[in-house]
Every structure is written in C-alpha cells, then in structure tokens.
Amino acid sequence: MYRSRKRTGIKILVVLVIVAGFLGGIYYVLNTYTVKTVYVEGNVHYTEDEIKAIVMDGPLGDNSLYLSMKYENKGVENIPFVDVMDVSILSPDTVKITVYEKALAGYVKYLDTYMYFDKDGCVVESSSVKTVGVPQITGLSFDHIVLGEPLPVENTEVFNTILNLTKLLNKYELTADKIYFHSSGEITIYFGDIKVALGKEDAAMEDKIMLLPDFLSELTGKSGILQMENYEEGNGRFTFKPDNS
C-alpha cells in the first residue's frame, strides 16, 4: 500500500514537473519572442500601421518565432498595390517588413473608380481611394477598361511619355495632381491651382521640369498658368498668367 502510494506520488510529481516545464517554456517563448520593434520600408500606398496590421495578423501575430515560421521562404501576397512583402526576423523582439509595391505610372478615373496602370499602360489595380504621389492622367480616349489588360488607347506611345514624366517628377521631388494630354500632343501638368503648359514632348523636357521646383515655390498661394512651351537652353522665357487677369 505504501509503495503504491509512493509510486502514485512520484507519477503526480513527474506530471507536475512536465506541466510546469511546458508552461515555463510557453512563458519563455511568449516573453522572449514578443515583437517590440518593427521596421517598415518601401511602403507608399499603405501606412506603417496598416502594413503591421496585415503582416502581424492573428492571436500570435506579435510573436517573432511564429512569424518566422509563418513567412519562412515566402512573403505576403495578394495585397492590392503590393507585389510582395518580405518579413525578416532581426532578433527575437525585432522584425523588418520590406514592401515591394507595384510600379504605378498613373491612374485614370473610370465609372467613379480610380484605375491604376503601370509603365506599359496595363491596368494593375482599381480602387475607390486615390494614392498620394500618383498623378491622374486625363485627355486619353477609351471606351472600356479591363483589369489586367492595357488601356485601350489609340497611341500607346503615350505610356512612354507618362513614364518619362513621372520619373522626372520623382527625380526633382515634385508631386503632380494631374497630367493632361491635349489632342494636339501638348502636355499640361497641374500642381494644385498652378497649371504648367510644357508644350509637346521634346529634348528640353527635363530642363523644364528641373526649373519647376523654384518656380512653384515662387508661385505659392497663386493660381494661373505657367507657360513653358518655348525653351532654348540658357535663354528660357516663361510667362505666368494669373487667373482672372
């Protein structure tokens, strides 16, 4: 009887030790691998908090050990405007999320929806929300739009022009609201209440864009059209015509 009780007591003790060890292990994992610092880079369309919410979703979303297993050898896909997001575990309490967004050249408004297209004119996303830093493109003629297919415009060379313009705008840290392509081939860029008439695309396009930051700074608070159609290197003559003048 005594030996039986002793064996039972030992079994209970062993079970308690195992349970205590298991609970201690859980506590250690939860305490040691709780994410306290998150670095987010490459995001434009989404805020850091939105990226964190997407990646660190679920009851264990703040545990780096769980995240390392969840995203091992794969990123986060099927997120609008994003090609992929890579998740790197830098330390038990630190995570880095690298966002690779889709390269957007511009958007057109179609049936109250913003249709975003890439450098080749292929429509890659549709949204009811405007993305900061991506210009609206107007003046293009089309009668339908299909997601995943090129915009059905007559002159596809316009996409090269759009790409060149957006690259130049980014280079000189300019954010345009709208780029209008006239039927004559001339281009007008809108910056708030300032319209910039660039004329037709030519070799002097970068020279014109390069001068814009200073011009726009001087025109802060005004509205009108800055005429930059005619340019000769070293002898540029531009005229600003205020509205209602």
Secondary structure, 3 states (H helix, E strand, C coil): CHHHHHHHHHHHHHHHHHHHHHHHHHHHHHHHCECCEEEEECCCCCCHHHHHHHHCCCCCCCEHHHHHHHCCCCCECCECCEEEEEEEEEECCEEEEEEEECCCCEEEEECCEEEEECCCCEEEEEECCCCCCCCEEECCCCCCCCCCCECCCCCCCHHHHHHHHHHHHHHCCCCCCEEEECCCCEEEEEECCEEEEEEECCCCHHHHHHHHHHHHHHCCCCCEEEECCCCCCCCCCCEEEECCC
